[in-house]
Amino acid sequence: MEIKKQLELIKRGTVEIISEKELASKLEKKRQLIVKAGFDPSAPDIHLGHTVLLRKMKHFQDLGHKVVFLIGDFTGMIGDPTGRSEIRKRMTEKEVIENAKTYKKQVFKILDEKKTEVVFNSSWLGKMSLKDTLELMAHSTVSQILARADFNERYK
């Protein structure tokens, strides 16, 4: 499919593509892109909002690109507050695994199971030591963290 048609499909339903020019350049190289999206298994069912992103992932998949469905099992167990105004309830490993099983059943109604790589973020986060975590934290300042509206509201 010509680049213009590929971009039309990818742009369909989007508000903005940050660097459409860069995306077009990557598509022109005719190499398989890797498209990753993370989903937190904080409930047994994905919601309607997830389907927007899943459909876009399917578009990339239909164009021959690799899709990685990332399940935030580790962050789900520690109550990752990303995008929330309050701390989320911590979940047990069993709860997260059960939710992840239902997620897989549901997403494969949209994505092609044979062409989708499923990855759990515990595969790298679960191996981090305290030293690794502190080194990672050294890359952010309190000011940068508080610049995020959700953390700033919670701090106030």
mmCIF file of the C-alpha atoms, coordinates in Angstrom:
data_MODEL
# 
_entry.id   MODEL 
# 
loop_
_atom_site.group_PDB 
_atom_site.id 
_atom_site.type_symbol 
_atom_site.label_atom_id 
_atom_site.label_alt_id 
_atom_site.label_comp_id 
_atom_site.label_asym_id 
_atom_site.label_entity_id 
_atom_site.label_seq_id 
_atom_site.pdbx_PDB_ins_code 
_atom_site.Cartn_x 
_atom_site.Cartn_y 
_atom_site.Cartn_z 
_atom_site.occupancy 
_atom_site.B_iso_or_equiv 
_atom_site.pdbx_formal_charge 
_atom_site.auth_seq_id 
_atom_site.auth_comp_id 
_atom_site.auth_asym_id 
_atom_site.auth_atom_id 
_atom_site.pdbx_PDB_model_num 
ATOM 1   C CA . MET A 1 1   ? 0.000   0.000   0.000  1.00 0.00 ? 1   MET A CA 1 
ATOM 2   C CA . GLU A 1 2   ? 1.365   3.447   -0.865 1.00 0.00 ? 2   GLU A CA 1 
ATOM 3   C CA . ILE A 1 3   ? 2.552   5.662   2.001  1.00 0.00 ? 3   ILE A CA 1 
ATOM 4   C CA . LYS A 1 4   ? -0.257  8.191   1.492  1.00 0.00 ? 4   LYS A CA 1 
ATOM 5   C CA . LYS A 1 5   ? -2.914  5.460   1.912  1.00 0.00 ? 5   LYS A CA 1 
ATOM 6   C CA . GLN A 1 6   ? -1.133  4.029   4.961  1.00 0.00 ? 6   GLN A CA 1 
ATOM 7   C CA . LEU A 1 7   ? -1.075  7.465   6.586  1.00 0.00 ? 7   LEU A CA 1 
ATOM 8   C CA . GLU A 1 8   ? -4.769  7.955   5.830  1.00 0.00 ? 8   GLU A CA 1 
ATOM 9   C CA . LEU A 1 9   ? -5.576  4.713   7.663  1.00 0.00 ? 9   LEU A CA 1 
ATOM 10  C CA . ILE A 1 10  ? -3.318  5.535   10.599 1.00 0.00 ? 10  ILE A CA 1 
ATOM 11  C CA . LYS A 1 11  ? -4.657  9.111   10.862 1.00 0.00 ? 11  LYS A CA 1 
ATOM 12  C CA . ARG A 1 12  ? -8.303  8.005   10.766 1.00 0.00 ? 12  ARG A CA 1 
ATOM 13  C CA . GLY A 1 13  ? -9.908  8.800   14.118 1.00 0.00 ? 13  GLY A CA 1 
ATOM 14  C CA . THR A 1 14  ? -6.835  10.543  15.546 1.00 0.00 ? 14  THR A CA 1 
ATOM 15  C CA . VAL A 1 15  ? -6.614  14.074  16.854 1.00 0.00 ? 15  VAL A CA 1 
ATOM 16  C CA . GLU A 1 16  ? -2.887  14.449  16.354 1.00 0.00 ? 16  GLU A CA 1 
ATOM 17  C CA . ILE A 1 17  ? 0.141   12.472  15.259 1.00 0.00 ? 17  ILE A CA 1 
ATOM 18  C CA . ILE A 1 18  ? 3.245   13.823  16.880 1.00 0.00 ? 18  ILE A CA 1 
ATOM 19  C CA . SER A 1 19  ? 5.576   14.107  13.963 1.00 0.00 ? 19  SER A CA 1 
ATOM 20  C CA . GLU A 1 20  ? 3.577   12.849  11.050 1.00 0.00 ? 20  GLU A CA 1 
ATOM 21  C CA . LYS A 1 21  ? 6.657   13.650  8.962  1.00 0.00 ? 21  LYS A CA 1 
ATOM 22  C CA . GLU A 1 22  ? 8.752   11.261  11.077 1.00 0.00 ? 22  GLU A CA 1 
ATOM 23  C CA . LEU A 1 23  ? 6.096   8.544   10.810 1.00 0.00 ? 23  LEU A CA 1 
ATOM 24  C CA . ALA A 1 24  ? 5.950   8.956   7.032  1.00 0.00 ? 24  ALA A CA 1 
ATOM 25  C CA . SER A 1 25  ? 9.736   8.692   6.903  1.00 0.00 ? 25  SER A CA 1 
ATOM 26  C CA . LYS A 1 26  ? 9.649   5.435   8.879  1.00 0.00 ? 26  LYS A CA 1 
ATOM 27  C CA . LEU A 1 27  ? 6.893   4.018   6.665  1.00 0.00 ? 27  LEU A CA 1 
ATOM 28  C CA . GLU A 1 28  ? 8.903   4.906   3.535  1.00 0.00 ? 28  GLU A CA 1 
ATOM 29  C CA . LYS A 1 29  ? 11.749  2.677   4.761  1.00 0.00 ? 29  LYS A CA 1 
ATOM 30  C CA . LYS A 1 30  ? 9.342   -0.266  4.382  1.00 0.00 ? 30  LYS A CA 1 
ATOM 31  C CA . ARG A 1 31  ? 10.525  -1.796  7.661  1.00 0.00 ? 31  ARG A CA 1 
ATOM 32  C CA . GLN A 1 32  ? 8.213   -3.305  10.225 1.00 0.00 ? 32  GLN A CA 1 
ATOM 33  C CA . LEU A 1 33  ? 7.449   -0.872  13.032 1.00 0.00 ? 33  LEU A CA 1 
ATOM 34  C CA . ILE A 1 34  ? 6.885   -2.025  16.609 1.00 0.00 ? 34  ILE A CA 1 
ATOM 35  C CA . VAL A 1 35  ? 3.759   -0.492  18.140 1.00 0.00 ? 35  VAL A CA 1 
ATOM 36  C CA . LYS A 1 36  ? 3.371   -0.922  21.910 1.00 0.00 ? 36  LYS A CA 1 
ATOM 37  C CA . ALA A 1 37  ? 0.492   0.043   24.173 1.00 0.00 ? 37  ALA A CA 1 
ATOM 38  C CA . GLY A 1 38  ? 0.072   -0.672  27.867 1.00 0.00 ? 38  GLY A CA 1 
ATOM 39  C CA . PHE A 1 39  ? -3.108  -1.662  29.674 1.00 0.00 ? 39  PHE A CA 1 
ATOM 40  C CA . ASP A 1 40  ? -3.462  -1.917  33.443 1.00 0.00 ? 40  ASP A CA 1 
ATOM 41  C CA . PRO A 1 41  ? -5.494  -4.960  34.552 1.00 0.00 ? 41  PRO A CA 1 
ATOM 42  C CA . SER A 1 42  ? -7.200  -3.090  37.386 1.00 0.00 ? 42  SER A CA 1 
ATOM 43  C CA . ALA A 1 43  ? -10.600 -4.571  36.473 1.00 0.00 ? 43  ALA A CA 1 
ATOM 44  C CA . PRO A 1 44  ? -11.671 -7.808  34.772 1.00 0.00 ? 44  PRO A CA 1 
ATOM 45  C CA . ASP A 1 45  ? -12.991 -6.023  31.683 1.00 0.00 ? 45  ASP A CA 1 
ATOM 46  C CA . ILE A 1 46  ? -11.509 -3.589  29.254 1.00 0.00 ? 46  ILE A CA 1 
ATOM 47  C CA . HIS A 1 47  ? -13.766 -0.591  28.712 1.00 0.00 ? 47  HIS A CA 1 
ATOM 48  C CA . LEU A 1 48  ? -15.075 1.162   25.644 1.00 0.00 ? 48  LEU A CA 1 
ATOM 49  C CA . GLY A 1 49  ? -12.261 3.730   25.794 1.00 0.00 ? 49  GLY A CA 1 
ATOM 50  C CA . HIS A 1 50  ? -9.719  0.948   25.266 1.00 0.00 ? 50  HIS A CA 1 
ATOM 51  C CA . THR A 1 51  ? -11.289 0.007   21.950 1.00 0.00 ? 51  THR A CA 1 
ATOM 52  C CA . VAL A 1 52  ? -10.163 3.259   20.336 1.00 0.00 ? 52  VAL A CA 1 
ATOM 53  C CA . LEU A 1 53  ? -6.522  2.403   20.980 1.00 0.00 ? 53  LEU A CA 1 
ATOM 54  C CA . LEU A 1 54  ? -7.038  -1.277  20.136 1.00 0.00 ? 54  LEU A CA 1 
ATOM 55  C CA . ARG A 1 55  ? -8.557  -0.349  16.748 1.00 0.00 ? 55  ARG A CA 1 
ATOM 56  C CA . LYS A 1 56  ? -5.556  1.861   16.009 1.00 0.00 ? 56  LYS A CA 1 
ATOM 57  C CA . MET A 1 57  ? -3.240  -1.008  16.955 1.00 0.00 ? 57  MET A CA 1 
ATOM 58  C CA . LYS A 1 58  ? -5.242  -3.212  14.573 1.00 0.00 ? 58  LYS A CA 1 
ATOM 59  C CA . HIS A 1 59  ? -4.673  -0.686  11.776 1.00 0.00 ? 59  HIS A CA 1 
ATOM 60  C CA . PHE A 1 60  ? -0.922  -0.950  12.301 1.00 0.00 ? 60  PHE A CA 1 
ATOM 61  C CA . GLN A 1 61  ? -1.220  -4.737  12.452 1.00 0.00 ? 61  GLN A CA 1 
ATOM 62  C CA . ASP A 1 62  ? -3.165  -4.789  9.172  1.00 0.00 ? 62  ASP A CA 1 
ATOM 63  C CA . LEU A 1 63  ? -0.351  -2.763  7.598  1.00 0.00 ? 63  LEU A CA 1 
ATOM 64  C CA . GLY A 1 64  ? 2.138   -5.478  8.604  1.00 0.00 ? 64  GLY A CA 1 
ATOM 65  C CA . HIS A 1 65  ? 3.598   -3.901  11.724 1.00 0.00 ? 65  HIS A CA 1 
ATOM 66  C CA . LYS A 1 66  ? 4.312   -5.706  14.983 1.00 0.00 ? 66  LYS A CA 1 
ATOM 67  C CA . VAL A 1 67  ? 1.897   -5.024  17.846 1.00 0.00 ? 67  VAL A CA 1 
ATOM 68  C CA . VAL A 1 68  ? 2.890   -5.473  21.487 1.00 0.00 ? 68  VAL A CA 1 
ATOM 69  C CA . PHE A 1 69  ? 0.027   -5.620  23.989 1.00 0.00 ? 69  PHE A CA 1 
ATOM 70  C CA . LEU A 1 70  ? 1.634   -4.683  27.308 1.00 0.00 ? 70  LEU A CA 1 
ATOM 71  C CA . ILE A 1 71  ? -0.121  -5.723  30.511 1.00 0.00 ? 71  ILE A CA 1 
ATOM 72  C CA . GLY A 1 72  ? 0.793   -3.635  33.560 1.00 0.00 ? 72  GLY A CA 1 
ATOM 73  C CA . ASP A 1 73  ? 0.646   -6.478  36.061 1.00 0.00 ? 73  ASP A CA 1 
ATOM 74  C CA . PHE A 1 74  ? 3.499   -5.166  38.234 1.00 0.00 ? 74  PHE A CA 1 
ATOM 75  C CA . THR A 1 75  ? 2.197   -1.600  38.341 1.00 0.00 ? 75  THR A CA 1 
ATOM 76  C CA . GLY A 1 76  ? -1.306  -2.955  38.966 1.00 0.00 ? 76  GLY A CA 1 
ATOM 77  C CA . MET A 1 77  ? -0.090  -4.784  42.060 1.00 0.00 ? 77  MET A CA 1 
ATOM 78  C CA . ILE A 1 78  ? 1.521   -1.672  43.542 1.00 0.00 ? 78  ILE A CA 1 
ATOM 79  C CA . GLY A 1 79  ? -1.385  0.670   42.827 1.00 0.00 ? 79  GLY A CA 1 
ATOM 80  C CA . ASP A 1 80  ? 0.189   2.736   40.030 1.00 0.00 ? 80  ASP A CA 1 
ATOM 81  C CA . PRO A 1 81  ? -1.446  6.196   40.236 1.00 0.00 ? 81  PRO A CA 1 
ATOM 82  C CA . THR A 1 82  ? -0.818  7.144   36.597 1.00 0.00 ? 82  THR A CA 1 
ATOM 83  C CA . GLY A 1 83  ? -3.524  9.472   35.368 1.00 0.00 ? 83  GLY A CA 1 
ATOM 84  C CA . ARG A 1 84  ? -5.529  9.187   38.583 1.00 0.00 ? 84  ARG A CA 1 
ATOM 85  C CA . SER A 1 85  ? -6.293  11.827  41.171 1.00 0.00 ? 85  SER A CA 1 
ATOM 86  C CA . GLU A 1 86  ? -6.227  9.316   43.997 1.00 0.00 ? 86  GLU A CA 1 
ATOM 87  C CA . ILE A 1 87  ? -4.181  6.272   44.858 1.00 0.00 ? 87  ILE A CA 1 
ATOM 88  C CA . ARG A 1 88  ? -5.612  3.130   43.327 1.00 0.00 ? 88  ARG A CA 1 
ATOM 89  C CA . LYS A 1 89  ? -6.240  0.095   45.501 1.00 0.00 ? 89  LYS A CA 1 
ATOM 90  C CA . ARG A 1 90  ? -3.409  -2.404  45.505 1.00 0.00 ? 90  ARG A CA 1 
ATOM 91  C CA . MET A 1 91  ? -4.224  -5.734  43.908 1.00 0.00 ? 91  MET A CA 1 
ATOM 92  C CA . THR A 1 92  ? -2.932  -9.210  44.625 1.00 0.00 ? 92  THR A CA 1 
ATOM 93  C CA . GLU A 1 93  ? -0.929  -11.098 42.046 1.00 0.00 ? 93  GLU A CA 1 
ATOM 94  C CA . LYS A 1 94  ? -3.825  -13.541 41.684 1.00 0.00 ? 94  LYS A CA 1 
ATOM 95  C CA . GLU A 1 95  ? -6.333  -10.722 40.967 1.00 0.00 ? 95  GLU A CA 1 
ATOM 96  C CA . VAL A 1 96  ? -4.039  -9.175  38.378 1.00 0.00 ? 96  VAL A CA 1 
ATOM 97  C CA . ILE A 1 97  ? -3.423  -12.503 36.629 1.00 0.00 ? 97  ILE A CA 1 
ATOM 98  C CA . GLU A 1 98  ? -7.153  -13.272 36.518 1.00 0.00 ? 98  GLU A CA 1 
ATOM 99  C CA . ASN A 1 99  ? -7.899  -9.835  35.047 1.00 0.00 ? 99  ASN A CA 1 
ATOM 100 C CA . ALA A 1 100 ? -5.088  -10.243 32.527 1.00 0.00 ? 100 ALA A CA 1 
ATOM 101 C CA . LYS A 1 101 ? -6.621  -13.533 31.330 1.00 0.00 ? 101 LYS A CA 1 
ATOM 102 C CA . THR A 1 102 ? -9.924  -11.812 30.605 1.00 0.00 ? 102 THR A CA 1 
ATOM 103 C CA . TYR A 1 103 ? -8.101  -8.939  28.875 1.00 0.00 ? 103 TYR A CA 1 
ATOM 104 C CA . LYS A 1 104 ? -6.455  -11.357 26.486 1.00 0.00 ? 104 LYS A CA 1 
ATOM 105 C CA . LYS A 1 105 ? -9.799  -12.961 25.607 1.00 0.00 ? 105 LYS A CA 1 
ATOM 106 C CA . GLN A 1 106 ? -11.306 -9.537  24.956 1.00 0.00 ? 106 GLN A CA 1 
ATOM 107 C CA . VAL A 1 107 ? -8.488  -7.897  22.965 1.00 0.00 ? 107 VAL A CA 1 
ATOM 108 C CA . PHE A 1 108 ? -8.230  -10.826 20.585 1.00 0.00 ? 108 PHE A CA 1 
ATOM 109 C CA . LYS A 1 109 ? -11.722 -9.958  19.388 1.00 0.00 ? 109 LYS A CA 1 
ATOM 110 C CA . ILE A 1 110 ? -10.015 -6.935  17.791 1.00 0.00 ? 110 ILE A CA 1 
ATOM 111 C CA . LEU A 1 111 ? -6.335  -7.854  17.439 1.00 0.00 ? 111 LEU A CA 1 
ATOM 112 C CA . ASP A 1 112 ? -5.023  -10.902 15.599 1.00 0.00 ? 112 ASP A CA 1 
ATOM 113 C CA . GLU A 1 113 ? -3.758  -13.243 18.318 1.00 0.00 ? 113 GLU A CA 1 
ATOM 114 C CA . LYS A 1 114 ? -1.170  -14.816 16.003 1.00 0.00 ? 114 LYS A CA 1 
ATOM 115 C CA . LYS A 1 115 ? 0.307   -11.399 15.216 1.00 0.00 ? 115 LYS A CA 1 
ATOM 116 C CA . THR A 1 116 ? 0.203   -9.930  18.732 1.00 0.00 ? 116 THR A CA 1 
ATOM 117 C CA . GLU A 1 117 ? 2.965   -10.202 21.308 1.00 0.00 ? 117 GLU A CA 1 
ATOM 118 C CA . VAL A 1 118 ? 1.673   -10.083 24.889 1.00 0.00 ? 118 VAL A CA 1 
ATOM 119 C CA . VAL A 1 119 ? 4.200   -8.802  27.442 1.00 0.00 ? 119 VAL A CA 1 
ATOM 120 C CA . PHE A 1 120 ? 3.837   -8.301  31.203 1.00 0.00 ? 120 PHE A CA 1 
ATOM 121 C CA . ASN A 1 121 ? 5.720   -5.346  32.718 1.00 0.00 ? 121 ASN A CA 1 
ATOM 122 C CA . SER A 1 122 ? 6.703   -7.523  35.690 1.00 0.00 ? 122 SER A CA 1 
ATOM 123 C CA . SER A 1 123 ? 9.157   -9.214  33.322 1.00 0.00 ? 123 SER A CA 1 
ATOM 124 C CA . TRP A 1 124 ? 11.492  -6.226  33.767 1.00 0.00 ? 124 TRP A CA 1 
ATOM 125 C CA . LEU A 1 125 ? 10.095  -4.209  36.696 1.00 0.00 ? 125 LEU A CA 1 
ATOM 126 C CA . GLY A 1 126 ? 9.949   -7.284  38.950 1.00 0.00 ? 126 GLY A CA 1 
ATOM 127 C CA . LYS A 1 127 ? 13.690  -7.780  38.500 1.00 0.00 ? 127 LYS A CA 1 
ATOM 128 C CA . MET A 1 128 ? 14.654  -4.259  39.567 1.00 0.00 ? 128 MET A CA 1 
ATOM 129 C CA . SER A 1 129 ? 16.589  -3.911  42.792 1.00 0.00 ? 129 SER A CA 1 
ATOM 130 C CA . LEU A 1 130 ? 16.314  -0.949  45.153 1.00 0.00 ? 130 LEU A CA 1 
ATOM 131 C CA . LYS A 1 131 ? 19.558  0.345   43.633 1.00 0.00 ? 131 LYS A CA 1 
ATOM 132 C CA . ASP A 1 132 ? 18.033  0.138   40.127 1.00 0.00 ? 132 ASP A CA 1 
ATOM 133 C CA . THR A 1 133 ? 14.931  1.969   41.329 1.00 0.00 ? 133 THR A CA 1 
ATOM 134 C CA . LEU A 1 134 ? 16.938  4.747   42.990 1.00 0.00 ? 134 LEU A CA 1 
ATOM 135 C CA . GLU A 1 135 ? 19.071  5.152   39.854 1.00 0.00 ? 135 GLU A CA 1 
ATOM 136 C CA . LEU A 1 136 ? 15.899  5.476   37.788 1.00 0.00 ? 136 LEU A CA 1 
ATOM 137 C CA . MET A 1 137 ? 14.472  8.013   40.235 1.00 0.00 ? 137 MET A CA 1 
ATOM 138 C CA . ALA A 1 138 ? 17.648  10.103  39.915 1.00 0.00 ? 138 ALA A CA 1 
ATOM 139 C CA . HIS A 1 139 ? 16.523  11.035  36.384 1.00 0.00 ? 139 HIS A CA 1 
ATOM 140 C CA . SER A 1 140 ? 13.496  12.983  37.674 1.00 0.00 ? 140 SER A CA 1 
ATOM 141 C CA . THR A 1 141 ? 13.200  15.931  40.009 1.00 0.00 ? 141 THR A CA 1 
ATOM 142 C CA . VAL A 1 142 ? 10.344  16.619  42.414 1.00 0.00 ? 142 VAL A CA 1 
ATOM 143 C CA . SER A 1 143 ? 9.570   19.678  40.286 1.00 0.00 ? 143 SER A CA 1 
ATOM 144 C CA . GLN A 1 144 ? 9.170   17.504  37.175 1.00 0.00 ? 144 GLN A CA 1 
ATOM 145 C CA . ILE A 1 145 ? 6.873   15.098  39.012 1.00 0.00 ? 145 ILE A CA 1 
ATOM 146 C CA . LEU A 1 146 ? 4.751   17.939  40.408 1.00 0.00 ? 146 LEU A CA 1 
ATOM 147 C CA . ALA A 1 147 ? 4.446   19.400  36.896 1.00 0.00 ? 147 ALA A CA 1 
ATOM 148 C CA . ARG A 1 148 ? 2.041   16.543  36.179 1.00 0.00 ? 148 ARG A CA 1 
ATOM 149 C CA . ALA A 1 149 ? -1.454  17.719  37.076 1.00 0.00 ? 149 ALA A CA 1 
ATOM 150 C CA . ASP A 1 150 ? -2.508  14.434  38.751 1.00 0.00 ? 150 ASP A CA 1 
ATOM 151 C CA . PHE A 1 151 ? 0.466   14.362  41.123 1.00 0.00 ? 151 PHE A CA 1 
ATOM 152 C CA . ASN A 1 152 ? 0.261   18.106  41.780 1.00 0.00 ? 152 ASN A CA 1 
ATOM 153 C CA . GLU A 1 153 ? -3.428  17.848  42.742 1.00 0.00 ? 153 GLU A CA 1 
ATOM 154 C CA . ARG A 1 154 ? -2.714  14.962  45.088 1.00 0.00 ? 154 ARG A CA 1 
ATOM 155 C CA . TYR A 1 155 ? 0.164   16.893  46.658 1.00 0.00 ? 155 TYR A CA 1 
ATOM 156 C CA . LYS A 1 156 ? -2.061  19.939  47.253 1.00 0.00 ? 156 LYS A CA 1 
# 
